C-alpha cells in the first residue's frame, strides 16, 4: 500500500519511530537550492569582472536589461511549485512522479501554439504514450482504496488536479522562457 509523502516515519537515535510530518522542510530545501543558483551566478560574474580588471583587459560592454523581465517566469515557477507541493502532500511520491510527466505534454502543446514549434510524428507518438501512462496512473489512483492508515487519508482526485494544474504553470514558464530566448536571439 503506497504511503503519502506526508505520512512517513523515521527512527530516531533512541530507536523510536516517529512520524515525519514536516513537508515544508522539503519545499524549503528545494527553494533554498534553487535560490543558491543566483548566488553562484553572481559569484561567477564577480570573478570574471575582477579577472578582467586584474588582467588589464577591457571589460566587455553589456547590453542593459531590466531584471523585471524575469517576473512572469518567476510567477509561473512560484505558482507551479506551490501547487505541486500541495499535490505532493496529498498523494504518494510514486503517483506524483508519474503525473509530473504531463509537463512534457503541456510544454509540447503550448510550444506548438505560442512558439509555433513543430514536432516530428515520433515525438507526438511519445507524447501519446506519456499521456496514456498518466491516464493509467490517474485511473489507478481513483480505483485504489482511499484510506491507507488509521488517520491518514489521501485525496487522489484533489492531488492529481493540483499536480496537473501545477504542471500547466510549469509548462507556461518553459514557454515564456523559450519565447524570451527566441525573441532576444533573433
Secondary structure, DSSP 8 states (H G I E B T S, - for coil): ---BGGGEEEE-TTS-EEEE--HHHHHHHHHHHHHHHHHHHHHHHHHHHHHHHHHT----------GGGGHHHHHHHHHHHHHHHHHHHHSBHHHHHHHTTHHHHHHHHHHHHHS-----HHHHHHHHHHHHHHHHHHHHHHHS-SB-SSS-B--HHHHHHHHHHHHHHHHHHHHHHHHHHHHHH-
